[in-house]
């Protein structure tokens, strides 16, 4: 084999390796364990969601709001761990870091940290509610220091999909007692999540030199429980490799703490904002709340 052939072979191997890494994501859920809704109670939702994750051998990370651990819902955390799922910190009271002093915010995180340390599979990761990291750089820096003091790393996201908004519209439909047409809700939900995942993948491919191990933000809600099985199948069909959150949080982007206040769209968007890319150019026009609501109304999925 001559030198040219060796070089071409090496190049092909490198390109193949990059293509394998180019579409990887981890699944994470915020606001767990969610209270009962008009559609699922907490136990029903949990059973259905864990069944889908177990079927596909997917390990996700559940970011726990510990004030929700009441009325028997502490059993949800036991069930997560028994099914090889990971637990992480999402504060005790689901506070916004825009609205309370950093010291009060860190005290709330610490309260959750102490509670969660008593549960199996708790990992030292924290995610800001609403993705609010602080509304001044001084607050951002103070909160980062406070988290480090507690031994917590940031459980950042890179794919923001507003799945919570879709579920809020679904709950309105449930309460209005209109025909739910679950097949249409499934199609909307899956196409929306896939479009979001691919949008952020394209942002990374266009603006960064290395592939990013993506972290998908979802919420432990009824739509996730109803359609997680279908979503995982759709992600795999779209050539996404589903990795563990611990694998994703070892990515190079985990080491970057961007000096920007544009943190409420996730780590990838923050890194790009720090590079000078305008936030408005990182918005999915067709996935905005008003566009989603109009689409659902046109399909007859929302009350008039």
C-alpha positions as CSV (number, residue, x, y, z in Angstrom):
1,X,0.0,0.0,0.0
2,X,1.6,3.3,-1.1
3,X,1.5,6.5,0.9
4,X,-1.4,8.0,-1.1
5,X,-3.6,5.0,-0.5
6,X,-2.7,5.0,3.2
7,X,-3.7,8.7,3.4
8,X,-7.0,8.1,1.6
9,X,-7.8,5.1,3.8
10,X,-7.0,7.2,7.0
11,X,-9.2,10.0,5.7
12,X,-12.1,7.6,5.0
13,X,-11.8,6.2,8.5
14,X,-11.8,9.7,10.1
15,X,-14.8,10.7,8.0
16,X,-16.6,7.5,9.0
17,X,-15.8,8.1,12.7
18,X,-17.2,11.7,12.5
19,X,-20.3,10.5,10.7
20,X,-20.9,8.0,13.5
21,X,-20.6,10.7,16.1
22,X,-22.5,13.4,14.2
23,X,-26.0,12.4,15.4
24,X,-25.9,11.3,19.0
25,X,-28.2,12.5,21.7
26,X,-29.1,11.7,25.3
27,X,-32.6,12.0,26.7
28,X,-33.4,14.0,29.8
29,X,-36.6,14.9,31.7
30,X,-37.3,17.9,33.8
31,X,-39.9,18.5,36.6
32,X,-40.1,14.9,37.8
33,X,-42.0,13.5,39.4
34,X,-45.0,15.4,38.0
35,X,-48.3,15.4,40.0
36,X,-51.5,13.8,38.7
37,X,-53.2,15.4,35.7
38,X,-56.7,15.0,34.2
39,X,-55.3,12.3,31.9
40,X,-52.7,10.3,33.8
41,X,-52.0,10.0,37.5
42,X,-48.4,10.0,38.5
43,X,-48.1,6.2,38.8
44,X,-49.8,5.6,35.4
45,X,-47.5,8.1,33.7
46,X,-44.4,6.7,35.2
47,X,-45.3,3.1,34.3
48,X,-45.9,3.9,30.7
49,X,-42.8,6.1,30.4
50,X,-40.5,3.6,32.0
51,X,-41.9,0.8,29.9
52,X,-40.9,2.6,26.8
53,X,-37.4,3.3,28.0
54,X,-37.0,-0.2,29.2
55,X,-38.1,-1.6,25.9
56,X,-35.4,0.3,24.0
57,X,-32.7,-0.1,26.7
58,X,-32.5,3.7,27.1
59,X,-31.0,5.3,30.2
60,X,-32.3,8.8,30.7
61,X,-31.7,11.3,33.4
62,X,-34.7,12.7,35.5
63,X,-34.1,16.1,37.0
64,X,-36.1,16.1,40.2
65,X,-38.0,19.0,41.7
66,X,-38.0,17.7,45.3
67,X,-41.1,19.6,46.4
68,X,-43.0,17.1,44.2
69,X,-41.9,14.2,46.4
70,X,-45.1,14.0,48.4
71,X,-48.4,12.0,48.5
72,X,-46.6,8.8,47.6
73,X,-44.7,10.2,44.7
74,X,-41.4,9.5,46.4
75,X,-42.0,6.0,45.0
76,X,-41.4,7.4,41.5
77,X,-37.8,8.0,42.4
78,X,-37.3,4.5,43.6
79,X,-38.9,3.2,40.3
80,X,-36.6,5.4,38.2
81,X,-33.6,3.8,39.9
82,X,-34.9,0.3,39.7
83,X,-35.3,0.8,35.9
84,X,-31.7,1.9,35.5
85,X,-32.6,5.6,35.2
86,X,-30.5,8.4,36.7
87,X,-31.6,11.2,39.1
88,X,-30.4,14.7,39.2
89,X,-31.1,18.1,40.9
90,X,-33.7,20.6,39.6
91,X,-34.1,22.6,42.8
92,X,-36.6,22.0,45.6
93,X,-39.0,24.8,44.7
94,X,-38.5,25.3,40.9
95,X,-37.3,28.8,41.4
96,X,-36.2,31.2,38.6
97,X,-32.7,32.5,39.1
98,X,-33.9,35.7,37.6
99,X,-36.2,36.4,40.5
100,X,-34.4,35.5,43.7
101,X,-31.0,36.4,45.1
102,X,-28.2,33.9,44.3
103,X,-27.8,33.0,48.0
104,X,-31.5,32.1,48.3
105,X,-31.3,30.1,45.1
106,X,-28.3,28.1,46.1
107,X,-30.0,27.4,49.5
108,X,-33.0,25.9,47.6
109,X,-30.6,23.8,45.5
110,X,-28.9,22.6,48.6
111,X,-32.2,21.6,50.1
112,X,-32.9,19.4,47.1
113,X,-29.3,18.1,47.1
114,X,-29.7,16.8,50.7
115,X,-33.0,15.1,49.9
116,X,-31.7,13.5,46.7
117,X,-28.5,12.1,48.3
118,X,-30.7,9.6,50.1
119,X,-31.8,8.0,46.8
120,X,-30.1,5.4,44.6
121,X,-28.7,6.6,41.2
122,X,-28.5,10.2,42.2
123,X,-25.9,11.9,40.1
124,X,-24.1,15.3,40.9
125,X,-25.8,17.2,38.1
126,X,-28.0,20.3,38.3
127,X,-30.3,22.0,35.8
128,X,-31.7,25.5,36.2
129,X,-35.5,25.7,36.1
130,X,-36.7,27.6,33.0
131,X,-33.0,27.5,31.9
132,X,-32.6,30.7,33.9
133,X,-29.0,31.0,34.8
134,X,-29.2,34.6,36.2
135,X,-30.0,37.9,34.6
136,X,-26.6,39.5,35.1
137,X,-23.1,38.2,34.6
138,X,-22.4,38.8,38.3
139,X,-25.3,36.5,39.2
140,X,-24.3,33.9,36.7
141,X,-20.8,33.8,38.1
142,X,-22.1,33.7,41.7
143,X,-24.5,30.8,41.0
144,X,-21.7,28.8,39.2
145,X,-19.5,29.2,42.2
146,X,-22.3,28.1,44.5
147,X,-23.0,25.0,42.5
148,X,-19.3,24.1,42.4
149,X,-19.2,24.5,46.2
150,X,-22.1,21.9,46.5
151,X,-20.2,19.6,44.2
152,X,-22.7,19.9,41.4
153,X,-22.0,20.1,37.7
154,X,-24.3,21.7,35.2
155,X,-26.7,19.3,33.5
156,X,-27.0,21.5,30.5
157,X,-29.2,20.9,27.4
158,X,-28.4,21.5,23.8
159,X,-31.8,20.7,22.2
160,X,-34.7,22.9,23.3
161,X,-38.0,21.8,22.0
162,X,-40.8,23.4,24.1
163,X,-42.4,20.0,24.6
164,X,-43.9,21.5,27.8
165,X,-46.0,23.8,25.7
166,X,-47.3,21.0,23.5
167,X,-48.3,19.2,26.7
168,X,-50.0,22.3,28.1
169,X,-52.2,22.4,25.0
170,X,-52.9,18.7,25.3
171,X,-54.1,19.2,28.8
172,X,-56.5,22.0,27.6
173,X,-57.9,19.5,25.1
174,X,-58.3,16.9,27.8
175,X,-60.1,19.3,30.2
176,X,-62.4,20.5,27.3
177,X,-63.4,16.9,26.8
178,X,-63.1,17.1,23.0
179,X,-62.1,14.0,20.9
180,X,-58.4,13.6,21.4
181,X,-57.4,12.0,18.1
182,X,-54.2,10.6,19.7
183,X,-52.8,9.5,16.4
184,X,-52.6,13.1,15.2
185,X,-51.2,14.2,18.6
186,X,-48.5,11.5,18.2
187,X,-47.6,12.7,14.7
188,X,-47.3,16.3,15.8
189,X,-45.3,15.5,18.9
190,X,-42.8,13.3,17.0
191,X,-42.4,15.5,14.1
192,X,-41.9,18.5,16.4
193,X,-39.2,16.8,18.5
194,X,-37.4,15.4,15.4
195,X,-37.4,18.9,13.8
196,X,-36.0,20.4,16.9
197,X,-33.2,17.8,17.2
198,X,-32.2,18.2,13.6
199,X,-32.3,22.0,13.8
200,X,-29.8,22.1,16.6
201,X,-27.7,19.4,14.9
202,X,-27.5,21.6,11.8
203,X,-26.5,24.6,14.0
204,X,-23.7,22.6,15.5
205,X,-22.5,21.2,12.1
206,X,-22.5,24.6,10.5
207,X,-20.8,26.6,13.3
208,X,-18.5,24.2,15.2
209,X,-15.5,22.1,14.1
210,X,-16.3,19.0,16.2
211,X,-19.5,17.0,16.5
212,X,-21.6,17.7,19.7
213,X,-23.1,15.0,21.8
214,X,-26.6,16.5,22.0
215,X,-28.7,16.6,25.2
216,X,-32.5,16.6,24.5
217,X,-34.6,18.5,27.0
218,X,-38.0,16.9,27.7
219,X,-40.4,17.0,30.6
220,X,-41.9,14.1,32.5
221,X,-45.4,14.8,31.1
222,X,-48.3,12.9,29.6
223,X,-47.3,13.3,25.9
224,X,-43.9,11.9,26.8
225,X,-45.5,8.9,28.4
226,X,-47.9,8.3,25.6
227,X,-45.4,8.6,22.7
228,X,-41.9,7.8,24.1
229,X,-41.9,4.4,22.4
230,X,-42.8,5.9,19.0
231,X,-40.4,8.8,19.5
232,X,-37.4,6.5,20.2
233,X,-38.2,4.4,17.2
234,X,-38.5,7.6,15.1
235,X,-35.1,8.9,16.4
236,X,-33.4,5.7,15.5
237,X,-35.0,5.6,12.0
238,X,-33.7,9.2,11.6
239,X,-30.2,7.8,12.3
240,X,-29.9,9.2,15.8
241,X,-27.8,7.1,18.2
242,X,-29.2,7.4,21.8
243,X,-26.5,7.6,24.3
244,X,-26.5,7.9,28.1
245,X,-26.6,11.4,29.7
246,X,-23.3,10.6,31.5
247,X,-21.7,10.0,28.1
248,X,-23.1,13.2,26.7
249,X,-21.9,15.2,29.8
250,X,-18.4,14.1,29.1
251,X,-18.4,15.9,25.7
252,X,-16.0,18.8,25.1
253,X,-18.9,21.3,25.2
254,X,-19.4,20.4,28.9
255,X,-16.1,22.1,29.7
256,X,-17.2,25.4,28.2
257,X,-18.9,28.0,30.4
258,X,-19.9,30.7,27.9
259,X,-19.6,34.3,29.0
260,X,-23.1,35.3,27.8
261,X,-26.5,35.9,29.3
262,X,-28.1,33.9,26.4
263,X,-28.4,30.7,28.5
264,X,-32.1,30.0,28.3
265,X,-31.8,28.1,25.0
266,X,-29.2,25.7,26.2
267,X,-25.4,25.2,26.1
268,X,-25.0,25.0,22.3
269,X,-26.9,28.2,21.7
270,X,-24.9,29.9,24.5
271,X,-21.6,28.8,22.9
272,X,-22.7,30.1,19.5
273,X,-24.0,33.4,21.0
274,X,-20.5,33.9,22.6
275,X,-19.1,33.4,19.1
276,X,-21.2,36.3,17.9
277,X,-24.1,34.4,16.4
278,X,-27.4,36.4,17.0
279,X,-30.0,34.6,19.1
280,X,-32.8,35.5,16.6
281,X,-30.9,33.4,13.9
282,X,-31.1,30.4,16.2
283,X,-34.9,30.4,16.5
284,X,-37.1,27.8,14.7
285,X,-39.8,29.9,13.2
286,X,-42.2,27.0,12.5
287,X,-41.8,25.7,16.0
288,X,-42.7,28.8,17.9
289,X,-45.7,28.5,20.3
290,X,-48.0,30.6,18.1
291,X,-47.2,28.5,15.1
292,X,-47.7,25.2,17.0
293,X,-51.1,26.4,18.4
294,X,-52.3,27.4,15.0
295,X,-51.3,24.1,13.5
296,X,-53.1,22.1,16.3
297,X,-56.2,24.2,15.9
298,X,-56.3,23.6,12.1
299,X,-56.2,19.9,12.8
300,X,-59.1,20.2,15.2
301,X,-57.0,19.1,18.2
302,X,-57.9,22.2,20.4
303,X,-61.2,23.6,21.6
304,X,-62.5,26.5,19.6
